[in-house]
Amino acid sequence: MTEASRVADRPELTSDERAYYALNARAWPIFAPLYDFVVAPFRRIRPEVVSLAGVSPSSRVLDVATGTGAQAYAFAERAGTVVGVDLCEAMLRIATRKRRAENLTYRQGDATALPFPDASFDVACISFALHEMPRSIRERALAEMVRVTVLDGTIAIVDYAPPRDAVERAIGRFVRLYEGQRYVDFVQSDLGAFLRSAGIDIREERRFLRGVVRAVVGVRTRAQAP
């Protein structure tokens, strides 16, 4: 049984949450070998996210839902220490095999229960994962990122952006074909209000790839997540 399957069996989960974890357990081990090909258009964004996050050689960085480690590796080129965490063991096997650096390690773990003490990192980032989550899972994952980040530390969110014009709406309709209804729910949500309610003061937002993707970077401003 995979870790995602074990999480899906937790009795306190709602049916929607259980379905999310069950799908992860079934789909991600199959999809893992194809992941780098699918997300290849996002490759050039990775170093820009590192710059936006203000990473320095002394920074301790956490990359949540790291997948095959592309963003974690980009952080490792500039940070002091980097940890990539993901629920899918198949993804982490690929990340470990192809993304090696002395200051980069990987851990298996659930984004809603990160296996780290409070205030362990200066920077926490999550890329292209929140849009796949039910809102309740999204809220808990973000609260965990806040918990493990130091006060006044940086939190970066990289994901799909709401469309602003006809071209972006057309691209969004294509994205919806493979991302599904949760993508729609995510891009229609108020991400800014969501982050502020978690105790994150938004510092900068930047769009990429014809505006379809955005990076939102903020600072943890509350001593305790809600």
Long-range contacts (C-beta under 8 A, 24 or more apart in sequence): 2-29, 2-88, 2-89, 3-87, 3-88, 3-89, 3-108, 3-110, 4-28, 4-87, 4-88, 7-87, 7-110, 14-134, 14-136, 16-134, 16-136, 17-134, 17-136, 17-137, 20-132, 20-133, 20-134, 20-137, 24-87, 24-88, 28-87, 28-88, 28-90, 28-91, 29-88, 29-89, 29-90, 32-68, 32-88, 32-90, 32-91, 32-93, 32-94, 33-94, 35-67, 35-68, 35-91, 35-94, 36-68, 36-70, 36-94, 39-67, 39-70, 39-128, 41-209, 42-70, 42-127, 42-128, 42-209, 42-213, 43-70, 45-158, 45-208, 45-209, 45-213, 45-215, 46-70, 46-71, 46-73, 46-74, 47-74, 47-77, 48-206, 48-208, 48-215, 49-74, 49-125, 49-127, 49-156, 49-158, 49-215, 50-74, 50-75, 50-77, 50-78, 50-79, 52-156, 52-204, 52-206, 52-215, 52-217, 53-123, 53-125, 53-154, 53-156, 53-217, 54-123, 54-154, 54-217, 55-79, 55-123, 56-80, 58-122, 59-122, 59-123, 60-120, 60-121, 60-122, 60-123, 61-121, 61-122, 61-123, 61-124, 61-125, 62-114, 62-116, 62-120, 62-121, 62-123, 62-124, 62-125, 62-145, 62-148, 62-149, 63-125, 63-126, 63-127, 64-111, 64-114, 64-124, 64-125, 64-126, 64-129, 64-141, 64-144, 64-145, 65-111, 65-126, 65-127, 65-128, 65-129, 65-141, 66-91, 66-92, 66-95, 66-106, 67-91, 67-95, 67-127, 67-128, 68-94, 68-95, 68-98, 68-99, 69-94, 69-95, 69-96, 69-98, 69-99, 69-104, 69-106, 70-99, 71-125, 71-127, 71-158, 72-99, 72-104, 72-106, 73-99, 73-101, 73-104, 75-104, 75-123, 75-125, 76-101, 76-103, 76-104, 77-101, 79-103, 79-123, 81-105, 83-107, 83-116, 83-121, 85-109, 85-111, 85-114, 85-115, 87-111, 111-137, 111-140, 111-141, 111-144, 111-145, 112-137, 112-140, 112-141, 112-144, 113-144, 114-144, 114-145, 114-147, 114-148, 116-148, 117-148, 118-147, 118-148, 119-148, 119-149, 119-150, 119-151, 119-153, 120-148, 120-149, 121-148, 121-149, 121-150, 121-153, 122-149, 122-150, 122-153, 122-154, 123-149, 123-153, 123-154, 123-155, 123-156, 124-148, 124-149, 124-153, 124-154, 124-155, 124-156, 125-155, 125-156, 125-157, 125-158, 126-156, 126-157, 126-158, 126-159, 127-158, 127-159, 128-158, 128-159, 128-160, 129-159, 130-157, 130-159, 130-186, 131-159, 131-160, 131-179, 131-182, 131-183, 131-186, 131-187, 132-179, 132-182, 132-183, 133-182, 134-182, 135-185, 135-189, 138-186, 138-194, 139-194, 139-198, 142-194, 142-195, 142-198, 143-198, 143-225, 143-226, 144-225, 146-198, 146-199, 146-200, 146-220, 146-222, 146-225, 147-225, 149-220, 150-220, 151-220, 151-221, 151-222, 151-223, 152-219, 152-220, 152-221, 153-219, 153-220, 154-203, 154-217, 154-218, 154-219, 154-220, 155-195, 155-200, 155-217, 155-218, 155-219, 155-220, 156-215, 156-216, 156-217, 156-218, 157-191, 157-195, 157-215, 157-216, 157-217, 158-213, 158-214, 158-215, 158-216, 159-186, 159-213, 159-214, 160-186, 160-187, 160-212, 160-213, 160-214, 161-187, 161-207, 161-211, 161-212, 161-213, 161-214, 162-187, 162-188, 163-187, 163-211, 163-212, 164-211, 165-211, 167-210, 168-210, 168-211, 168-212, 171-210, 171-212, 172-212, 175-212, 191-216, 192-216, 197-226, 198-225, 198-226, 199-224, 199-225, 199-226
